[in-house]
Amino acid sequence: MRPILIVHESTHGHTTKVAETLADHFRKLGHGAHVDHSGEADGLVLDRFQGIVLAGSIHGGAHVQPTLIEFVKRHHAELAQIPTALVIVCMAAARDRDSAREAVERYFSTFAHDTGLEPMRKTAFGDELPYTRYGLIERLAVQLVSRAQGDPTDTTRDHDLTDWNAVAAFARTFAGDVDQAARSRPTYRPPVPLE
Ligand SMILES: Cc1cc2nc3c(=O)[nH]c(=O)nc-3n(C[C@H](O)[C@H](O)[C@H](O)COP(=O)(O)O)c2cc1C
């Protein structure tokens, strides 16, 4: 079984934590898994992977990080041949209301528009509010938005708003997708040297 690749980008580190957690789940499910940053993944031969997760976060506007978008555009032809999943980490995904769900749908469609890729699966996970790691301006700006939106405003600590059970469930779903795709298209490819 070829491994699953997770190509991601992160501004404050939370998407990296989600990517590493997905990789741990894939390994427990019997898949190899490799995590890389989108700016450093160009040397990988993508068709040696069973499936690819593309993960990024939102920082104002509706676009994930430009390095992730550029990676997908550069490798569009290969990605179109492999089961892919888009994972977006953002504040909107932690809010249980229609306007937030609409925002998440906008992030998905913006990704498809930016890259021309329609991933097989799309999901979004709530974020972390790392108040203690923000600089002063960012801390105040995020607190202001959080107050208006009903999100946590205590800046003396960080707030983890990710549903980690949903991350585990998503790993199971996508692992099932790649298993299914491998059964229907069982071409041999040599194993990948991971580290
Ligand atoms: C300056 C700033 C702007 C943000 N803008 C949005 C936004 O427009 N929509 C949203 O849903 N989340 C927004 N967020 C929340 C981030 O997506 C969230 O903090 C995420 O966990 C960041 O992941 P990262 O640590 O991997 O970069 C914003 C966060 C910051 C700090």
Ligand as a Chemical Component Dictionary entry (heavy atoms), coordinates in Angstrom:
data_LIG
# 
_chem_comp.id                   LIG 
_chem_comp.type                 NON-POLYMER 
_chem_comp.pdbx_formal_charge   0 
_chem_comp.three_letter_code    LIG 
# 
loop_
_chem_comp_atom.comp_id 
_chem_comp_atom.atom_id 
_chem_comp_atom.alt_atom_id 
_chem_comp_atom.type_symbol 
_chem_comp_atom.charge 
_chem_comp_atom.model_Cartn_x 
_chem_comp_atom.model_Cartn_y 
_chem_comp_atom.model_Cartn_z 
_chem_comp_atom.pdbx_ordinal 
LIG C1  C1  C 0 -5.239  37.913 11.321 1  
LIG C2  C2  C 0 -6.153  36.712 11.264 2  
LIG C3  C3  C 0 -7.206  36.702 10.363 3  
LIG C4  C4  C 0 -8.098  35.619 10.318 4  
LIG N1  N1  N 0 -9.127  35.626 9.433  5  
LIG C5  C5  C 0 -9.995  34.598 9.412  6  
LIG C6  C6  C 0 -11.099 34.628 8.510  7  
LIG O1  O1  O 0 -11.291 35.552 7.722  8  
LIG N2  N2  N 0 -11.968 33.577 8.547  9  
LIG C7  C7  C 0 -11.803 32.530 9.396  10 
LIG O2  O2  O 0 -12.650 31.639 9.398  11 
LIG N3  N3  N 0 -10.745 32.458 10.245 12 
LIG C8  C8  C 0 -9.844  33.466 10.264 13 
LIG N4  N4  N 0 -8.782  33.441 11.129 14 
LIG C9  C9  C 0 -8.575  32.254 11.980 15 
LIG C10 C10 C 0 -7.438  31.357 11.452 16 
LIG O3  O3  O 0 -7.820  30.717 10.273 17 
LIG C11 C11 C 0 -7.109  30.354 12.526 18 
LIG O4  O4  O 0 -6.457  31.033 13.584 19 
LIG C12 C12 C 0 -6.286  29.144 12.098 20 
LIG O5  O5  O 0 -6.167  28.253 13.201 21 
LIG C13 C13 C 0 -4.917  29.502 11.662 22 
LIG O6  O6  O 0 -4.242  28.316 11.350 23 
LIG P1  P1  P 0 -2.654  28.302 11.288 24 
LIG O7  O7  O 0 -2.167  28.434 12.705 25 
LIG O8  O8  O 0 -2.308  26.994 10.707 26 
LIG O9  O9  O 0 -2.246  29.432 10.421 27 
LIG C14 C14 C 0 -7.894  34.511 11.187 28 
LIG C15 C15 C 0 -6.810  34.522 12.091 29 
LIG C16 C16 C 0 -5.954  35.608 12.136 30 
LIG C17 C17 C 0 -4.821  35.598 13.120 31 
# 
loop_
_chem_comp_bond.comp_id 
_chem_comp_bond.atom_id_1 
_chem_comp_bond.atom_id_2 
_chem_comp_bond.value_order 
_chem_comp_bond.pdbx_ordinal 
LIG C1  C2  SING 1  
LIG C2  C3  SING 2  
LIG C2  C16 DOUB 3  
LIG C3  C4  DOUB 4  
LIG C4  N1  SING 5  
LIG C4  C14 SING 6  
LIG N1  C5  DOUB 7  
LIG C5  C6  SING 8  
LIG C5  C8  SING 9  
LIG C6  O1  DOUB 10 
LIG C6  N2  SING 11 
LIG N2  C7  SING 12 
LIG C7  O2  DOUB 13 
LIG C7  N3  SING 14 
LIG N3  C8  DOUB 15 
LIG C8  N4  SING 16 
LIG N4  C9  SING 17 
LIG N4  C14 SING 18 
LIG C9  C10 SING 19 
LIG C10 O3  SING 20 
LIG C10 C11 SING 21 
LIG C11 O4  SING 22 
LIG C11 C12 SING 23 
LIG C12 O5  SING 24 
LIG C12 C13 SING 25 
LIG C13 O6  SING 26 
LIG O6  P1  SING 27 
LIG P1  O7  DOUB 28 
LIG P1  O8  SING 29 
LIG P1  O9  SING 30 
LIG C14 C15 DOUB 31 
LIG C15 C16 SING 32 
LIG C16 C17 SING 33 
# 
